[in-house]
Amino acid sequence: MGTPEQDSLVSDNGQLGLFQVARKAFTDSAILDAEYDAVFNKCWLYVGHESEVARKGDFVRRIVAKRNLIFNRDTSGTLNAFFNTCPHRGAEVCREPKGNAKHFQCFYHGWIFSAEGKLKSLPGADRYSADFKSQDRGNLVPVPRFENYRGLCFVNFDQDACSLEDYLGNAREYLDLVVDQSAEGMVVISGQQDYAIRANWKLLVENSNDGYHAATTHATYLDYLANTHAKGNEVALKGIGRELGGGHAVVEYTAPWGRPIANWIPSWGEEGRREMDAIHARMVERHGKDKADRICFKNRNLLIFPNLVINDIMALTFRTFYPAAPDYMNISGWALAPSAESEWARKYRLDNFLEFLGPGGFATPDDEALESCQAGYANSLETGAGWNDISKGMMDPSYDDEVQMRSFWKEWNRRVAPAAGHAEQGVA
């Protein structure tokens, strides 16, 4: 009783209150191939924030779903995403991670391209047909789809995909709560954190909006807060998880840590209280009290399917991650902030980031936990323990339940199971 069909990858049995995921979803290389075909090649994927290319000519180089891309702002101020490969013989035309350039030159044969991606000149042009450049065959190739939602830029490798706004759907409400933290706009704080975890990428999806593990995995951090920064602050971890459709999900909750978007804690003193009160007053003036209170006093762990995680918590971070193998992923992370926040607020924002989210921060036990899960999957076939249970809170989900993981897995299963040759839905 309660054993899923063996041909399924996900089993959703509402009658029994069971939701299970086959562990081979984390270990099978054929499933990884199906994920690239049905997910990463078809979904909208975050490429960067417009503030990273704020000036005309600014560019950054990004690897997105195995594609080498140039994300730039051209000389007219238009944002673009091009494949970083020369139309001539395929070499990278941009080899720097970021910078400012009016043109890109391929080092191999010297072809030169404008920031708009147009072929400007090439050595030995007289040996080509007279209309070679006008045929546009020598231009950089743009990604099939590129769209911008309030400064958040996405690409899609499927020309026939729906619009980004339609794709984001109900998640836009929560993206707006992030973007509306500043009337002057949000900016990426200089720097990018790149690292790897020896675990399946979907484990990081689950962990990123999992409130269930906080009391155990992060017990040291919670004790640290109670004895230092948040001493005298009685705010508890409390909230709700929501399924937003399309695989998107969110956990919205209160927490004992301070947030430099108007959530004061005693250790910040009277100067901090004045700073936070002023920020909150401006928020109320712009958005009304209800929305201002949500922005300022609630935390959000938001998943944009498949692999953009936004942690709007003690600091604000964006993370993307891509699998290189079933048991290995590469992660990139960025810290965001209101562009016009005070020096005081920026200092505490960065302190918060480094304390919990940064390299060596209190959040790093998560990485160990994910690698431990991956190691444990080696036993699944021998022991018959072939299924993960994600059933917590199927009736009335709280912030520390698993509705948000189930949201991801339903959409993942809809897309991947047919591509991997499995039954789309197994019902026990």
C-alpha positions in Angstrom: 0.0 0.0 0.0 1.4 3.4 -0.9 4.0 2.0 -3.3 4.3 4.2 -6.5 4.2 2.7 -9.9 7.7 1.8 -10.9 7.5 3.5 -14.3 6.7 6.9 -12.7 9.1 9.6 -11.5 6.5 11.5 -9.3 3.6 10.0 -7.4 0.9 12.3 -6.1 -1.7 10.5 -4.0 -4.0 13.0 -2.4 -6.2 10.3 -0.8 -3.3 8.9 1.1 -1.7 12.3 1.7 1.5 11.0 -0.1 3.7 12.8 -2.6 6.8 10.9 -3.6 9.7 11.4 -6.1 11.8 8.6 -7.5 15.4 9.0 -6.4 16.6 8.0 -9.9 15.5 11.6 -10.8 18.7 12.6 -9.0 21.1 10.0 -10.4 20.1 9.0 -13.9 22.1 10.6 -16.8 19.2 9.9 -19.2 17.0 12.1 -17.0 19.5 14.9 -17.1 19.5 14.7 -20.9 15.7 15.0 -20.8 15.9 18.0 -18.4 18.1 19.9 -20.9 15.7 19.0 -23.7 12.4 19.7 -22.0 13.3 22.3 -19.3 16.5 24.3 -20.0 15.9 24.4 -23.7 12.3 25.5 -23.3 11.9 27.7 -20.2 12.7 31.3 -19.5 16.1 31.5 -17.8 17.6 34.4 -15.9 20.6 35.9 -17.5 21.2 39.1 -15.5 20.0 42.4 -14.0 20.0 45.5 -16.1 22.2 47.3 -13.5 25.1 45.0 -14.4 25.2 46.7 -17.8 24.2 50.1 -16.8 26.2 52.2 -19.2 26.2 52.1 -23.0 28.8 49.5 -24.1 28.8 47.6 -20.8 28.8 43.8 -21.1 29.1 40.6 -19.0 29.7 37.1 -20.2 27.4 34.4 -18.9 27.1 30.6 -19.3 23.3 29.8 -19.4 22.3 26.2 -19.9 25.6 25.3 -21.5 25.4 28.3 -23.9 28.2 30.9 -23.9 26.4 34.3 -24.0 27.2 38.0 -24.2 24.7 40.1 -22.2 25.3 43.8 -23.1 23.9 47.3 -23.5 24.7 48.6 -27.0 25.5 52.1 -28.0 21.9 53.0 -28.4 21.1 51.8 -24.9 19.3 48.6 -25.9 19.9 45.5 -23.9 20.9 42.3 -25.9 21.9 38.7 -25.4 24.1 37.2 -28.2 25.6 33.8 -28.6 29.3 34.3 -27.9 30.6 32.6 -31.0 32.1 34.0 -34.2 29.9 33.3 -37.3 33.2 32.7 -39.2 34.8 29.8 -37.4 33.1 29.6 -34.0 35.7 31.2 -31.7 34.6 33.3 -28.7 34.4 36.9 -29.7 34.3 38.0 -26.1 36.9 36.5 -23.7 36.6 38.9 -20.8 34.1 38.2 -18.0 32.9 41.8 -18.1 33.8 45.3 -19.3 32.8 48.1 -21.6 33.3 48.0 -25.3 31.9 49.7 -28.4 32.9 46.6 -30.4 34.1 43.0 -30.1 36.9 41.6 -32.1 37.5 37.9 -32.6 41.1 37.2 -31.8 41.3 34.3 -34.3 40.8 36.0 -37.7 40.1 39.6 -36.6 36.5 40.0 -37.5 35.0 43.0 -35.7 31.4 43.3 -34.5 29.6 46.3 -33.1 27.9 46.3 -29.7 24.7 45.8 -31.7 26.2 42.5 -33.0 26.7 43.7 -36.6 29.8 42.7 -38.6 31.7 46.0 -39.0 34.9 44.9 -40.7 36.9 41.8 -41.6 40.5 41.3 -42.9 40.6 40.5 -46.6 37.1 41.9 -47.2 38.0 42.2 -50.9 38.2 38.4 -51.2 34.5 38.1 -50.2 31.5 38.8 -52.3 30.7 42.5 -52.6 27.4 42.1 -50.7 28.8 39.8 -48.0 28.3 42.1 -45.1 24.8 43.3 -46.3 23.6 39.6 -46.3 23.9 39.7 -42.4 25.4 36.2 -42.4 28.4 37.5 -40.6 26.5 39.1 -37.7 26.5 37.8 -34.1 23.5 35.6 -33.5 21.0 36.8 -30.9 19.4 34.3 -28.6 15.9 33.4 -29.9 14.1 35.2 -27.2 15.2 38.0 -24.8 12.8 39.9 -22.5 13.1 42.1 -19.5 10.7 42.2 -16.5 11.4 45.3 -14.4 15.1 45.1 -14.8 15.3 41.3 -14.5 16.5 39.9 -17.9 15.7 36.5 -19.2 16.5 34.4 -22.3 14.7 31.5 -23.9 16.1 29.2 -26.5 12.7 28.3 -27.8 11.5 30.8 -30.4 7.9 29.7 -29.9 7.8 30.2 -26.1 5.1 32.2 -24.4 5.9 35.8 -23.3 8.0 36.2 -20.2 5.2 38.0 -18.4 2.8 35.1 -19.1 5.5 32.7 -18.0 6.0 34.4 -14.7 2.3 34.5 -14.0 1.5 34.7 -10.3 5.2 35.0 -9.3 5.1 38.6 -10.6 3.4 39.6 -7.3 6.5 38.5 -5.4 9.0 39.9 -7.9 7.2 43.2 -7.5 7.7 43.1 -3.7 11.4 42.8 -4.4 11.7 45.5 -7.1 9.4 47.9 -5.2 11.9 48.1 -2.4 13.4 51.1 -4.2 11.8 54.0 -6.1 15.2 54.6 -7.8 15.7 51.0 -8.9 17.6 48.0 -7.6 21.3 47.3 -8.4 23.6 44.3 -8.2 26.3 45.0 -5.7 29.6 44.5 -7.5 30.9 41.0 -7.5 29.6 37.5 -8.3 29.9 34.4 -6.2 30.6 31.2 -8.2 30.9 27.8 -6.6 29.9 24.1 -7.1 28.2 21.4 -5.1 28.6 17.7 -5.7 24.8 17.1 -5.7 21.9 17.1 -8.1 20.6 20.6 -9.0 17.1 19.8 -7.9 18.3 19.3 -4.3 19.2 23.0 -4.3 15.8 23.9 -5.7 14.2 22.1 -2.8 16.5 23.4 -0.2 16.2 27.0 -1.3 12.6 27.3 -0.1 12.6 24.6 2.5 11.6 26.0 6.0 11.5 22.5 7.5 15.3 22.2 7.9 15.9 25.6 9.5 15.5 24.5 13.2 18.0 21.7 12.8 20.5 22.6 10.0 20.6 26.2 11.1 20.2 25.8 14.8 23.6 27.4 15.4 22.6 30.5 13.5 19.3 30.8 15.3 21.0 30.5 18.7 23.6 33.1 17.6 20.8 35.5 16.7 19.0 34.9 20.0 22.2 35.7 21.9 23.5 38.6 19.9 21.9 40.6 17.0 18.3 39.7 17.7 18.5 39.5 21.5 15.3 41.0 22.8 13.5 40.4 19.5 10.5 38.1 20.0 9.7 37.7 16.3 9.4 34.0 15.4 9.8 32.0 12.2 6.2 31.9 11.1 4.5 32.0 7.7 3.1 30.1 4.7 4.2 28.3 1.6 2.4 28.9 -1.7 2.2 27.1 -5.0 2.2 29.8 -7.7 1.6 27.7 -10.8 4.0 26.8 -13.6 6.4 25.3 -11.1 6.9 28.7 -9.3 6.6 28.7 -5.5 7.3 30.9 -2.5 7.6 30.8 1.2 6.6 34.1 2.9 7.3 34.4 6.6 8.5 36.5 9.6 11.9 35.8 11.2 14.1 37.1 14.1 16.8 38.6 11.9 17.1 42.3 10.9 16.5 43.4 7.3 17.9 46.7 6.1 14.6 47.4 4.3 13.0 48.7 7.6 13.0 45.6 9.8 14.8 46.9 12.9 16.5 44.7 15.5 17.8 45.9 19.0 21.5 45.5 18.1 21.2 48.2 15.5 20.6 50.8 18.2 18.7 54.1 18.0 20.5 55.2 14.8 19.3 52.0 13.1 15.8 52.6 14.4 15.6 56.1 12.9 17.0 54.7 9.6 14.4 51.9 9.5 11.5 54.1 10.5 12.3 56.5 7.7 12.5 53.7 5.2 9.2 52.3 6.3 7.5 55.7 6.2 8.7 56.1 2.6 7.3 52.7 1.7 3.9 53.5 3.2 3.8 56.7 1.3 4.5 54.9 -2.0 2.7 51.7 -1.6 0.2 52.0 1.3 0.6 50.4 4.7 -0.4 46.8 3.8 2.1 46.4 1.0 4.7 48.4 2.8 4.5 46.0 5.8 4.8 43.0 3.5 7.9 44.5 1.8 9.5 45.5 5.1 8.5 42.9 7.7 8.1 39.6 5.7 10.8 37.4 4.2 10.5 35.6 0.9 12.2 32.6 -0.6 11.0 32.6 -4.2 11.5 30.0 -6.9 11.1 31.0 -10.5 11.0 27.7 -12.3 13.3 26.0 -13.1 16.4 27.4 -11.4 16.2 31.1 -10.3 16.0 31.4 -6.5 15.5 34.8 -4.9 16.2 34.9 -1.2 14.7 38.2 0.1 15.7 37.5 3.7 18.3 39.2 5.9 19.9 40.2 2.6 18.7 40.0 -1.0 20.3 37.4 -3.3 19.6 35.9 -6.7 21.0 32.5 -7.5 21.0 30.3 -10.6 22.5 26.8 -11.0 23.0 24.4 -13.8 23.8 20.7 -13.7 27.1 19.5 -15.3 26.3 15.9 -14.3 23.6 14.2 -12.3 25.7 14.6 -9.2 27.3 18.0 -9.9 26.1 21.6 -10.3 27.6 25.0 -10.9 26.1 27.9 -9.0 26.3 31.7 -9.5 25.0 34.2 -7.0 24.5 37.9 -6.8 23.6 40.4 -4.0 21.1 43.1 -4.8 20.2 46.3 -3.0 18.2 49.5 -3.5 20.4 51.8 -5.6 19.9 54.9 -3.3 20.1 53.2 0.1 22.3 54.9 2.8 25.8 54.0 3.6 24.6 52.7 7.0 22.0 50.4 5.4 24.4 49.1 2.8 27.0 48.2 5.5 24.5 46.2 7.5 23.1 44.6 4.3 26.6 43.3 3.4 27.3 42.3 6.9 24.1 40.2 6.9 25.0 38.7 3.5 28.4 37.6 4.6 27.2 36.4 8.0 24.7 33.9 6.5 24.6 33.7 2.7 28.2 34.4 1.8 31.2 32.1 1.5 31.7 30.5 4.9 28.5 31.9 6.3 26.0 30.2 8.6 24.1 28.8 5.5 27.0 26.6 4.3 25.8 23.5 6.2 23.2 23.3 3.4 25.8 22.4 0.9 27.0 19.5 3.1 23.4 18.3 3.5 22.8 18.2 -0.2 26.0 16.3 -0.8 25.0 13.9 2.0 21.6 13.3 0.2 23.4 12.6 -3.1 25.8 10.1 -1.3 22.8 8.4 0.2 21.1 7.8 -3.1 23.9 5.3 -3.9 22.0 2.9 -1.5 18.6 3.3 -3.2 18.7 0.3 -5.5 20.3 -2.1 -3.1 17.9 -1.3 -0.2 14.7 -0.7 -2.1 14.6 2.9 -0.7 14.0 4.3 -4.1 11.6 7.2 -3.2 11.8 10.6 -1.5 8.8 11.7 0.6 7.6 15.2 0.0 4.2 14.9 1.7 4.5 17.3 4.7 1.6 19.7 4.9 -0.5 18.4 2.0 -3.7 19.6 3.7 -2.9 23.0 5.3 0.7 24.1 4.3 2.8 26.3 6.7 6.1 27.9 5.9 8.0 24.7 7.1 5.9 22.4 5.0 6.6 21.1 1.5 4.0 22.6 -0.8 6.6 24.7 -2.6 8.7 21.6 -3.5 5.6 19.9 -4.7 4.9 22.9 -7.0 8.3 22.5 -8.6 8.0 18.7 -8.9 4.6 18.8 -10.6 5.8 21.1 -13.4 9.1 19.2 -13.6 7.2 15.9 -14.0 4.9 17.4 -16.6 7.8 18.4 -18.8 10.5 15.8 -18.1 8.6 12.5 -17.6 7.4 12.3 -21.3 10.8 13.4 -22.6 12.5 10.7 -20.4 10.1 8.0 -21.5 8.3 7.7 -18.2 4.7 7.8 -17.2 3.8 11.5 -16.6 1.9 10.8 -13.4 2.1 7.8 -11.1 -0.7 7.3 -8.7 -0.3 4.9 -5.8 
